[in-house]
């Protein structure tokens, strides 16, 4: 009787929480305990995501990257959910269910791999950009003086100085070619394109998914060709399985090595393209002393342009340019490349008129769209290999603890993951950076140029918020702006009236307002005459004190918001603006 009862109860799936208690091994109390544990895990994850979002909400690029990550992880999680339901409904044979178990989360791992790769690339490029930004705020003449001191003690320029000098040369050519004002921030424009290159990795098109299937098919085909067996090996013993695994690991190593070599060669080609741009922009060779000579010529040219126009006129001129530009993203896809090839074969011209035409720079065998597609495919392949290794690694962990003779397996997988890490941490950032330089110069990207121009308007708004935040902090923490100035004076041992730009930014952060590096550099360029990488903090506080006094007078007679109209012309010794 009990057996018949158990058989009838078994018709109700005990995996459903609603059926808890139907089987002795699935108790209600136990299920409730696991529900509580999952709730705690969900709360921890949600709290962590809230913290991450609050940190990066001030950085639109990183927030956009996070949104793209959410979407890809949601797609991967949804495909895994569907596959689990298919298995639960028993609508497939046992053989097909086993195959589904082996492959249902590859889409999820692919999304995770792209996310990890993008984070590593952003981190690596951010370190490089921070070094370049610190020097790029210097005028060309100040940079020349700095280089003369560097070359007197060293035979070769440090790499970071190479990057800054080349950027100064390309920037001068870019501004002249497209008649942009001196105030235009070329590093901001370059970074916008660079960030866009990485974010586009998450726009996985149909051809990328087909490529993933094709790459995995090629991998298993080569593995089986090496072992001289078909795609479905009939394994009888542990040693036979071990042999197949070793063959597949060896083939995967060669696949990763081939990809690494291809990426390195592409990096060299793009570096050569940058060199060609520098040579044509400066009309000189790319040797150290010739680069310095070209920079000196640029410094002389900029000295005559320093009084060309005020920031107000420059921003007004850039806003007119921005209003005439399209916000359409400049994406390159395999389908778009195919359409361009068809148009060229048929002799048809592009119908959409460009606001800015291609600059007169000749780079042999250069195709912007083709390079975009090749770079995207290479980085996608790197993520595909990483996804394959991650799934295999997490799958083999438990058997490794049970059978120590399998310890070599995850160890080799980790070594291969490190090889892919070299691709994504060292080679890929160089590719993206050099491609951004080339792409930013040979053809203006309208959407990113418009965002770079609108960046100045954003900075003006942030300046108003900065003043209000400083006043609020001093009032609520029993501090004063004089205390803030006294703290900065401690950084000025020689009493020059100047401190490092980062020191002023950190002081503002301690007093209640966080300025991103890029926007703070723009703020400094708008308002102050710098001395190398230093800013006149005394001028900053004189202006700040004057602003507070003016606002107190205005507020006593009318309702005037703190921080109205920050913009003012840049002067040599003092700045007169109302915050």
Backbone torsions as a table, in degrees:
resi	resn	phi	psi	omega
1	UNK	NA	-44.3	-179.6
2	UNK	-65.9	-36.1	179.1
3	UNK	-65.7	-40.9	177.9
4	UNK	-64.7	-37.5	178.6
5	UNK	-66.0	-43.6	178.9
6	UNK	-62.8	-38.2	179.8
7	UNK	-65.5	-39.4	179.2
8	UNK	-71.0	-36.4	177.5
9	UNK	-66.1	-33.5	-177.9
10	UNK	-63.1	-17.1	177.5
11	UNK	-65.3	-22.9	175.9
12	UNK	-92.3	121.6	-175.7
13	UNK	-65.6	120.2	-179.1
14	UNK	-74.2	-7.2	177.3
15	UNK	-72.9	-14.1	178.0
16	UNK	-81.6	132.2	179.9
17	UNK	-61.2	-31.6	-180.0
18	UNK	-65.1	-22.3	-178.9
19	UNK	-97.9	15.3	-178.8
20	UNK	-58.0	137.4	178.7
21	UNK	95.2	-9.9	178.7
22	UNK	-67.5	-27.9	177.3
23	UNK	-119.2	143.6	-179.3
24	UNK	-59.3	-31.8	-178.1
25	UNK	-77.0	-12.6	179.9
26	UNK	-118.8	81.2	-176.4
27	UNK	-83.5	157.7	179.0
28	UNK	-66.2	-43.1	-179.8
29	UNK	-61.9	-43.2	179.5
30	UNK	-62.7	-43.2	178.7
31	UNK	-62.6	-42.2	178.4
32	UNK	-62.4	-37.6	177.5
33	UNK	-61.9	-42.2	179.0
34	UNK	-71.0	-33.4	174.5
35	UNK	-61.1	-44.5	178.1
36	UNK	-60.9	-41.3	178.9
37	UNK	-63.1	-42.1	178.4
38	UNK	-66.7	-34.7	176.7
39	UNK	-64.1	-43.6	178.1
40	UNK	-61.2	-43.9	178.6
41	UNK	-62.3	-42.2	178.8
42	UNK	-62.8	-40.7	179.2
43	UNK	-64.0	-41.7	179.4
44	UNK	-62.7	-44.9	-179.5
45	UNK	-64.4	-45.7	179.8
46	UNK	-62.6	-41.0	178.1
47	UNK	-64.2	-42.0	178.4
48	UNK	-61.9	-41.8	178.3
49	UNK	-66.7	-36.5	176.6
50	UNK	-61.5	-42.0	179.1
51	UNK	-63.5	-45.7	179.5
52	UNK	-60.5	-44.6	-178.8
53	UNK	-64.8	-38.6	178.6
54	UNK	-66.2	-35.2	-178.8
55	UNK	-69.1	-41.4	-172.4
56	UNK	-100.1	2.1	-177.6
57	UNK	-65.5	-21.3	177.1
58	UNK	-81.4	-6.6	-179.0
59	UNK	-116.9	96.9	-175.3
60	UNK	-56.0	-35.6	-178.0
61	UNK	-65.4	-47.2	-179.8
62	UNK	-67.6	-34.6	178.3
63	UNK	-67.2	-37.2	176.8
64	UNK	-65.7	-39.2	176.7
65	UNK	-62.0	-43.0	179.3
66	UNK	-62.9	-39.9	178.6
67	UNK	-63.0	-41.7	177.8
68	UNK	-63.3	-39.1	178.6
69	UNK	-63.6	-42.9	177.5
70	UNK	-55.6	-45.2	-176.0
71	UNK	-64.0	-46.3	-178.2
72	UNK	-67.8	-39.6	177.8
73	UNK	-67.7	-33.5	176.4
74	UNK	-66.3	-41.3	177.7
75	UNK	-61.8	-45.6	178.8
76	UNK	-63.7	-41.9	178.5
77	UNK	-66.1	-35.6	-179.9
78	UNK	-69.7	-39.6	177.2
79	UNK	-64.5	-37.8	176.7
80	UNK	-65.9	-38.1	178.2
81	UNK	-62.2	-44.5	-179.3
82	UNK	-63.6	-42.0	-178.8
83	UNK	-65.5	-37.0	178.2
84	UNK	-66.1	-37.8	178.8
85	UNK	-68.1	-36.8	177.6
86	UNK	-61.8	-42.5	177.7
87	UNK	-65.9	-38.5	-177.1
88	UNK	-67.4	-32.0	-177.8
89	UNK	-82.5	-6.6	177.1
90	UNK	54.3	43.1	178.4
91	UNK	-94.8	3.3	179.3
92	UNK	-124.3	160.2	176.0
93	UNK	-72.3	165.1	-179.6
94	UNK	-60.7	-38.1	-179.6
95	UNK	-64.2	-43.9	-180.0
96	UNK	-68.9	-35.0	177.2
97	UNK	-64.4	-39.0	177.6
98	UNK	-62.7	-41.9	178.2
99	UNK	-65.6	-38.5	178.6
100	UNK	-65.3	-40.0	177.6
101	UNK	-60.5	-35.1	-176.9
102	UNK	-76.5	-19.1	-172.0
103	UNK	-127.0	-2.7	-171.1
104	UNK	-68.5	-25.3	-177.2
105	UNK	-105.2	13.1	178.1
106	UNK	-64.8	-35.3	177.2
107	UNK	-63.8	-40.7	178.9
108	UNK	-65.1	-45.0	179.2
109	UNK	-64.7	-33.8	177.4
110	UNK	-63.1	-45.0	177.4
111	UNK	-63.3	-40.6	177.6
112	UNK	-63.5	-41.0	-179.2
113	UNK	-63.8	-42.6	178.5
114	UNK	-64.3	-40.0	178.6
115	UNK	-61.8	-47.8	179.2
116	UNK	-60.7	-44.3	-179.3
117	UNK	-62.6	-42.9	-179.8
118	UNK	-65.3	-40.9	179.1
119	UNK	-62.4	-44.2	179.8
120	UNK	-63.0	-42.7	-179.5
121	UNK	-65.4	-42.9	177.4
122	UNK	-60.4	-43.1	-178.6
123	UNK	-63.5	-45.1	-179.3
124	UNK	-66.0	-44.4	-179.4
125	UNK	-69.2	-31.1	179.2
126	UNK	-64.9	-39.2	177.6
127	UNK	-62.4	-44.5	179.6
128	UNK	-65.4	-43.8	-178.5
129	UNK	-64.5	-34.7	179.2
130	UNK	-63.7	-41.0	178.0
131	UNK	-66.2	-42.1	-179.0
132	UNK	-67.8	-41.1	-178.8
133	UNK	-60.8	-37.9	-178.0
134	UNK	-63.3	-32.6	-179.6
135	UNK	-93.0	-26.8	-175.6
136	UNK	-70.3	-19.0	178.3
137	UNK	-73.2	-16.5	176.8
138	UNK	-69.6	148.2	173.6
139	UNK	-72.0	165.1	-179.6
140	UNK	-61.9	-36.3	179.6
141	UNK	-68.2	-42.6	177.6
142	UNK	-63.7	-38.0	177.5
143	UNK	-66.9	-37.3	175.8
144	UNK	-60.0	-45.3	179.1
145	UNK	-62.5	-41.0	178.8
146	UNK	-64.6	-39.6	-179.1
147	UNK	-67.8	-35.6	178.2
148	UNK	-64.1	-36.7	175.9
149	UNK	-69.2	-37.3	-180.0
150	UNK	-68.4	-45.1	-177.7
151	UNK	-70.5	-22.8	178.0
152	UNK	-70.3	-26.7	-178.4
153	UNK	-104.7	-14.1	-178.3
154	UNK	-132.2	151.7	179.2
155	UNK	-76.8	-30.6	-177.9
156	UNK	-129.2	152.6	176.7
157	UNK	-71.5	140.3	172.3
158	UNK	-60.4	155.8	-175.2
159	UNK	-60.2	-39.0	-178.0
160	UNK	-64.0	-34.9	177.5
161	UNK	-69.2	-36.5	174.4
162	UNK	-55.9	-47.4	-178.1
163	UNK	-62.6	-42.3	-177.6
164	UNK	-68.4	-42.9	-179.8
165	UNK	-63.3	-44.4	178.8
166	UNK	-62.9	-38.7	178.5
167	UNK	-64.4	-40.4	178.7
168	UNK	-62.4	-41.1	-179.5
169	UNK	-67.0	-47.2	-179.5
170	UNK	-66.1	-37.9	178.7
171	UNK	-60.4	-44.4	-180.0
172	UNK	-61.4	-42.8	178.5
173	UNK	-64.7	-42.1	-178.0
174	UNK	-63.1	-46.4	-179.3
175	UNK	-64.2	-39.9	179.3
176	UNK	-69.1	-39.8	-176.3
177	UNK	-68.2	-34.6	-175.0
178	UNK	-114.0	15.1	174.6
179	UNK	48.5	51.2	176.8
180	UNK	-98.7	151.7	-178.8
181	UNK	-71.7	162.5	-179.2
182	UNK	-61.1	-29.6	-176.5
183	UNK	-68.4	-19.6	-177.0
184	UNK	-57.8	133.4	-177.0
185	UNK	-93.0	96.8	178.7
186	UNK	-65.7	-39.8	176.2
187	UNK	-58.7	-37.8	177.4
188	UNK	-64.2	-44.1	178.7
189	UNK	-62.6	-42.7	179.2
190	UNK	-63.6	-41.9	-179.4
191	UNK	-68.6	-34.5	178.4
192	UNK	-61.8	-42.0	177.5
193	UNK	-68.1	-40.8	179.5
194	UNK	-61.1	-45.9	178.4
195	UNK	-64.6	-38.0	179.2
196	UNK	-63.4	-36.1	178.4
197	UNK	-60.2	-41.8	-177.6
198	UNK	-73.0	-42.9	-177.9
199	UNK	-64.3	-31.0	-179.9
200	UNK	-64.4	-16.9	176.6
201	UNK	-60.2	-29.0	-178.6
202	UNK	-79.7	-11.7	176.0
203	UNK	-84.6	76.2	-174.8
204	UNK	-79.4	110.6	-179.3
205	UNK	-85.9	173.7	-177.0
206	UNK	-56.5	-40.9	-177.5
207	UNK	-64.3	-30.3	178.4
208	UNK	-68.0	-41.5	177.2
209	UNK	-64.8	-40.7	176.6
210	UNK	-64.0	-36.0	178.1
211	UNK	-63.4	-40.7	179.8
212	UNK	-59.1	-46.9	178.2
213	UNK	-63.0	-42.3	-179.9
214	UNK	-64.6	-40.7	179.3
215	UNK	-64.3	-44.6	179.2
216	UNK	-65.8	-36.6	176.8
217	UNK	-64.7	-43.0	178.6
218	UNK	-63.6	-39.5	179.8
219	UNK	-60.3	-51.7	-178.3
220	UNK	-68.2	-32.1	177.7
221	UNK	-64.4	-45.6	179.3
222	UNK	-65.6	-41.8	178.7
223	UNK	-58.4	-45.7	-178.1
224	UNK	-72.2	-29.1	175.4
225	UNK	-67.9	-36.0	177.2
226	UNK	-66.5	-42.6	178.8
227	UNK	-80.3	-8.6	-178.6
228	UNK	56.8	45.8	174.4
229	UNK	-133.0	166.9	-179.0
230	UNK	-79.1	-179.8	-175.8
231	UNK	-70.0	-8.4	177.8
232	UNK	-124.9	79.7	-176.9
233	UNK	-64.9	137.9	178.6
234	UNK	-95.7	90.8	-174.5
235	UNK	-86.9	135.1	-178.5
236	UNK	-111.6	-31.2	-174.6
237	UNK	-128.9	166.2	177.3
238	UNK	-64.1	-37.7	-179.6
239	UNK	-65.1	-37.3	177.3
240	UNK	-64.6	-43.3	177.9
241	UNK	-63.6	-39.0	179.4
242	UNK	-63.1	-39.3	179.5
243	UNK	-64.6	-43.8	179.7
244	UNK	-63.9	-42.2	179.6
245	UNK	-61.3	-44.1	-179.5
246	UNK	-63.5	-39.6	178.0
247	UNK	-62.4	-44.5	-179.4
248	UNK	-65.6	-37.9	176.2
249	UNK	-64.7	-39.4	179.4
250	UNK	-65.7	-43.9	178.8
251	UNK	-64.8	-40.5	178.0
252	UNK	-62.2	-37.3	176.5
253	UNK	-60.9	-43.5	-179.8
254	UNK	-68.6	-35.3	175.9
255	UNK	-62.2	-45.5	-179.8
256	UNK	-66.3	-41.0	179.0
257	UNK	-63.2	-42.6	178.9
258	UNK	-62.4	-41.0	177.9
259	UNK	-65.4	-42.1	178.8
260	UNK	-61.7	-42.2	178.6
261	UNK	-64.6	-43.2	178.8
262	UNK	-62.3	-41.4	179.2
263	UNK	-66.5	-38.6	179.2
264	UNK	-65.4	-42.5	178.2
265	UNK	-64.3	-39.4	176.9
266	UNK	-64.5	-37.7	177.1
267	UNK	-62.4	-41.3	177.9
268	UNK	-64.2	-40.8	179.4
269	UNK	-63.4	-44.9	179.3
270	UNK	-65.4	-35.7	175.1
271	UNK	-62.7	-39.4	176.3
272	UNK	-63.9	-39.4	177.9
273	UNK	-61.3	-42.1	178.0
274	UNK	-62.8	-41.3	178.0
275	UNK	-60.9	-41.2	179.2
276	UNK	-63.1	-41.2	178.7
277	UNK	-63.5	-44.2	-179.7
278	UNK	-62.5	-43.4	-178.9
279	UNK	-62.6	-45.7	-178.3
280	UNK	-72.6	-32.0	179.5
281	UNK	-73.1	-30.5	-177.0
282	UNK	-104.5	-8.2	-177.0
283	UNK	56.1	39.6	179.0
284	UNK	-152.0	172.4	177.6
285	UNK	-77.4	174.0	-173.8
286	UNK	-102.3	23.0	175.5
287	UNK	-75.9	160.3	-174.2
288	UNK	-55.9	-52.4	-175.1
289	UNK	-67.2	-29.9	178.5
290	UNK	-75.3	-33.8	174.9
291	UNK	-63.8	-41.6	178.7
292	UNK	-64.3	-39.7	177.9
293	UNK	-63.7	-40.7	177.3
294	UNK	-64.5	-37.8	178.3
295	UNK	-65.5	-36.5	177.9
296	UNK	-64.6	-39.4	177.3
297	UNK	-63.8	-39.2	178.2
298	UNK	-65.2	-39.5	179.0
299	UNK	-61.2	-41.9	177.6
300	UNK	-64.7	-39.2	178.8
301	UNK	-66.0	-41.2	-177.9
302	UNK	-71.3	-27.7	178.5
303	UNK	-64.6	-28.9	177.0
304	UNK	-82.3	-17.6	-179.6
305	UNK	-97.9	-4.9	-173.3
306	UNK	-60.1	-33.3	-178.8
307	UNK	-103.3	23.1	-176.1
308	UNK	-62.9	-48.1	-178.2
309	UNK	-158.3	156.4	178.9
310	UNK	-79.4	162.4	177.3
311	UNK	-57.2	-37.0	179.8
312	UNK	-60.5	-45.3	-179.6
313	UNK	-67.3	-40.3	-179.4
314	UNK	-63.3	-44.8	-179.6
315	UNK	-66.6	-38.4	177.9
316	UNK	-62.9	-41.4	179.0
317	UNK	-66.4	-40.3	178.9
318	UNK	-67.9	-36.1	178.3
319	UNK	-64.5	-36.2	176.0
320	UNK	-63.8	-40.0	177.0
321	UNK	-64.8	-43.5	-178.2
322	UNK	-62.8	-38.5	-178.9
323	UNK	-65.6	-24.9	-178.1
324	UNK	-90.8	-3.2	-176.1
325	UNK	-95.7	154.9	177.7
326	UNK	-84.4	148.2	176.0
327	UNK	-95.5	6.7	-178.0
328	UNK	-67.8	126.5	179.6
329	UNK	-62.6	147.3	-179.3
330	UNK	-99.0	78.9	-177.4
331	UNK	-99.0	146.3	175.3
332	UNK	-118.2	123.2	-179.1
333	UNK	-124.1	166.8	177.6
334	UNK	-61.9	-41.0	179.2
335	UNK	-65.0	-41.5	177.1
336	UNK	-64.6	-37.9	176.8
337	UNK	-63.5	-41.1	178.3
338	UNK	-63.2	-42.1	178.7
339	UNK	-63.4	-40.3	178.5
340	UNK	-63.7	-40.7	178.0
341	UNK	-62.7	-40.4	178.0
342	UNK	-64.7	-42.8	179.5
343	UNK	-61.5	-41.0	-179.7
344	UNK	-67.8	-39.3	178.8
345	UNK	-64.5	-34.8	-179.7
346	UNK	-87.1	-5.2	178.7
347	UNK	75.2	23.4	179.9
348	UNK	-92.7	145.7	178.1
349	UNK	-94.2	157.7	176.3
350	UNK	-65.5	130.0	-175.5
351	UNK	-77.5	-31.5	-176.5
352	UNK	-79.3	121.1	-179.4
353	UNK	-75.3	135.3	-179.2
354	UNK	-91.9	140.2	177.0
355	UNK	-68.3	-41.2	178.2
356	UNK	-118.9	129.8	-180.0
357	UNK	-88.1	170.8	-178.3
358	UNK	-65.9	137.5	179.7
359	UNK	-68.0	155.5	-176.8
360	UNK	-82.3	68.2	177.2
361	UNK	-123.9	127.3	-177.4
362	UNK	-100.2	119.7	175.6
363	UNK	-124.0	115.0	-176.2
364	UNK	-64.4	141.6	176.9
365	UNK	57.6	32.2	-177.4
366	UNK	-101.4	129.7	173.0
367	UNK	-136.5	113.5	-175.3
368	UNK	-61.2	-47.3	-178.2
369	UNK	-65.6	-42.9	-179.9
370	UNK	-61.9	-43.0	179.3
371	UNK	-64.3	-41.4	176.9
372	UNK	-56.0	-48.0	-177.1
373	UNK	-66.1	-43.5	-179.2
374	UNK	-63.0	-44.2	179.4
375	UNK	-62.0	-45.1	-179.1
376	UNK	-62.9	-41.4	179.7
377	UNK	-66.2	-40.1	179.2
378	UNK	-64.4	-44.0	179.5
379	UNK	-68.0	-34.2	175.5
380	UNK	-66.1	-39.6	177.8
381	UNK	-64.5	-38.8	176.7
382	UNK	-60.5	-40.9	177.3
383	UNK	-68.3	-34.6	178.6
384	UNK	-64.2	-44.2	177.9
385	UNK	-64.1	-40.2	179.1
386	UNK	-64.4	-40.1	177.9
387	UNK	-61.8	-42.3	179.3
388	UNK	-62.1	-41.9	-178.6
389	UNK	-72.1	-40.0	-179.4
390	UNK	-63.0	-44.9	179.9
391	UNK	-62.6	-43.0	-179.8
392	UNK	-66.0	-39.4	-177.8
393	UNK	-63.7	-48.6	-178.9
394	UNK	-68.5	-27.2	178.5
395	UNK	-73.5	-34.4	-174.1
396	UNK	-88.3	-8.9	-176.0
397	UNK	-60.0	-49.3	-176.9
398	UNK	-63.8	-47.7	176.8
399	UNK	-59.6	-29.7	-179.2
400	UNK	-65.3	-38.6	178.2
401	UNK	-68.7	-28.3	-179.9
402	UNK	-82.7	-39.0	-177.5
403	UNK	-122.1	97.5	-176.9
404	UNK	-59.0	-22.8	-179.7
405	UNK	-67.5	-10.0	176.8
406	UNK	-92.1	5.2	-174.9
407	UNK	-60.1	-31.2	-179.5
408	UNK	-63.5	-28.6	-174.7
409	UNK	-64.2	-58.6	178.2
410	UNK	-64.3	-27.4	178.6
411	UNK	-64.2	-44.2	178.3
412	UNK	-66.9	-38.4	177.3
413	UNK	-60.7	-41.2	177.7
414	UNK	-62.9	-40.0	178.0
415	UNK	-62.0	-39.5	178.5
416	UNK	-69.3	-35.6	175.1
417	UNK	-61.9	-39.5	177.4
418	UNK	-64.0	-36.8	177.2
419	UNK	-63.1	-42.3	175.5
420	UNK	-66.5	-32.2	176.9
421	UNK	-63.2	-35.1	175.6
422	UNK	-62.9	-42.1	178.1
423	UNK	-59.8	-47.1	-173.0
424	UNK	-82.1	-23.8	-175.7
425	UNK	-97.0	-22.0	-175.3
426	UNK	-122.3	-47.6	-176.2
427	UNK	-80.8	-48.2	-177.0
428	UNK	-59.1	-44.7	178.0
429	UNK	-60.0	-37.1	177.1
430	UNK	-64.1	-41.6	178.7
431	UNK	-61.1	-48.4	-177.1
432	UNK	-64.8	-42.3	-178.9
433	UNK	-64.1	-49.3	-178.6
434	UNK	-65.8	-37.5	177.9
435	UNK	-66.0	-36.6	177.9
436	UNK	-63.6	-41.4	178.5
437	UNK	-62.0	-46.7	-179.9
438	UNK	-64.8	-47.4	-177.1
439	UNK	-65.8	-32.6	-179.7
440	UNK	-73.3	-22.3	-171.9
441	UNK	-100.3	-47.7	-172.9
442	UNK	-73.4	-21.7	178.6
443	UNK	-153.4	126.4	-178.7
444	UNK	-68.8	132.7	174.6
445	UNK	-90.7	106.0	-171.7
446	UNK	-59.8	-44.1	-176.2
447	UNK	-63.8	-44.6	-178.2
448	UNK	-72.9	-34.4	176.1
449	UNK	-63.9	-39.8	178.7
450	UNK	-64.6	-41.7	178.4
451	UNK	-64.5	-36.7	179.7
452	UNK	-66.3	-37.2	177.9
453	UNK	-69.8	-42.9	179.5
454	UNK	-67.1	-16.3	177.7
455	UNK	-58.2	-35.2	-179.4
456	UNK	-66.7	-40.4	176.7
457	UNK	-62.5	-39.6	177.4
458	UNK	-61.9	-40.9	-179.3
459	UNK	-64.2	-39.1	178.2
460	UNK	-61.0	-41.7	178.4
461	UNK	-66.2	-39.1	179.8
462	UNK	-66.1	-35.6	178.3
463	UNK	-59.7	-41.5	178.4
464	UNK	-62.0	-42.2	179.0
465	UNK	-66.2	-34.7	179.9
466	UNK	-61.3	-47.8	-178.5
467	UNK	-62.0	-45.3	179.4
468	UNK	-61.7	-39.6	-179.6
469	UNK	-67.8	-39.9	178.9
470	UNK	-63.4	-43.8	179.8
471	UNK	-65.7	-41.0	179.6
472	UNK	-64.3	-40.5	-179.0
473	UNK	-65.1	-45.5	-178.3
474	UNK	-64.7	-33.6	-179.9
475	UNK	-74.0	-35.7	-176.1
476	UNK	-89.4	-15.5	-177.4
477	UNK	-116.3	16.2	178.2
478	UNK	53.8	43.2	176.8
479	UNK	-116.9	176.5	175.3
480	UNK	-141.8	162.5	177.3
481	UNK	-65.1	-27.0	176.6
482	UNK	-65.4	-35.1	175.8
483	UNK	-62.9	-40.8	178.8
484	UNK	-63.7	-42.3	178.4
485	UNK	-65.4	-38.5	179.6
486	UNK	-64.3	-37.8	178.0
487	UNK	-64.2	-39.1	-179.9
488	UNK	-70.5	-32.2	179.2
489	UNK	-62.7	-27.9	176.9
490	UNK	-64.8	-25.1	177.7
491	UNK	-80.3	-12.6	-177.4
492	UNK	-106.4	80.7	-175.6
493	UNK	-63.2	-35.9	-174.6
494	UNK	-92.2	0.7	178.0
495	UNK	65.6	37.2	-178.2
496	UNK	-80.3	-17.0	-175.4
497	UNK	85.0	5.0	-179.7
498	UNK	-122.8	144.7	172.1
499	UNK	-134.6	163.6	176.7
500	UNK	-61.6	145.6	-178.7
501	UNK	-57.4	-40.6	-179.7
502	UNK	-65.0	-33.8	178.9
503	UNK	-65.0	-41.2	177.4
504	UNK	-66.4	-40.6	179.6
505	UNK	-63.8	-41.6	178.6
506	UNK	-67.1	-35.3	177.6
507	UNK	-64.8	-42.7	176.9
508	UNK	-62.1	-38.1	178.7
509	UNK	-64.5	-41.4	179.6
510	UNK	-64.2	-25.3	-179.2
511	UNK	-100.8	27.1	164.9
512	UNK	103.5	3.9	179.4
513	UNK	-138.9	129.9	-179.2
514	UNK	-103.0	122.0	178.6
515	UNK	-106.2	128.6	172.9
516	UNK	-69.2	153.4	-176.0
517	UNK	-58.6	-45.8	-175.5
518	UNK	-64.9	-45.6	-179.5
519	UNK	-69.5	-33.4	178.7
520	UNK	-67.7	-39.1	176.6
521	UNK	-61.6	-39.0	176.7
522	UNK	-65.2	-41.6	176.3
523	UNK	-57.8	-44.0	179.6
524	UNK	-64.7	-42.5	-179.3
525	UNK	-65.3	-32.8	179.7
526	UNK	-71.4	-34.8	-165.0
527	UNK	-111.6	-24.4	-169.0
528	UNK	-131.2	155.9	170.5
529	UNK	-95.0	108.9	-175.3
530	UNK	-84.7	164.5	174.1
531	UNK	-123.7	94.6	-173.5
532	UNK	67.3	-124.0	178.2
533	UNK	-98.7	17.7	-178.2
534	UNK	-113.0	154.1	-176.0
535	UNK	-125.5	144.3	179.5
536	UNK	-75.7	94.8	-176.0
537	UNK	-68.9	-29.0	178.7
538	UNK	-63.9	-40.6	176.6
539	UNK	-63.4	-39.9	178.9
540	UNK	-58.6	-46.0	-176.7
541	UNK	-75.6	-33.7	175.3
542	UNK	-60.0	-44.2	179.4
543	UNK	-66.4	-38.7	-179.0
544	UNK	-66.4	-45.1	177.7
545	UNK	-61.0	-43.1	-179.9
546	UNK	-63.7	-38.1	179.7
547	UNK	-64.3	-44.4	179.5
548	UNK	-61.3	-42.8	179.8
549	UNK	-63.6	-44.3	-179.5
550	UNK	-63.0	-39.9	-179.4
551	UNK	-69.3	-34.9	177.1
552	UNK	-63.9	-40.2	178.5
553	UNK	-66.4	-43.8	-179.6
554	UNK	-65.7	-40.0	-178.7
555	UNK	-68.0	-25.7	179.0
556	UNK	-75.1	-21.5	-179.6
557	UNK	-108.5	-23.9	-178.8
558	UNK	-154.5	165.0	179.7
559	UNK	-86.6	93.1	-178.3
560	UNK	-116.7	126.0	-179.4
561	UNK	-67.3	143.5	177.7
562	UNK	-65.0	131.0	174.6
563	UNK	94.5	30.0	179.8
564	UNK	-81.2	130.8	174.0
565	UNK	55.9	84.0	179.8
566	UNK	-83.9	-24.9	-169.2
567	UNK	-67.9	138.5	176.9
568	UNK	-155.8	162.2	176.3
569	UNK	-66.0	150.7	178.4
570	UNK	-83.2	132.9	-179.8
571	UNK	-124.7	168.3	-173.8
572	UNK	-78.5	-42.4	-174.2
573	UNK	-110.7	-32.1	-177.8
574	UNK	-142.8	161.1	179.7
575	UNK	-125.4	133.9	-179.7
576	UNK	-118.1	102.4	176.7
577	UNK	-146.7	156.9	-179.4
578	UNK	-105.1	120.1	177.9
579	UNK	-93.1	NA	NA
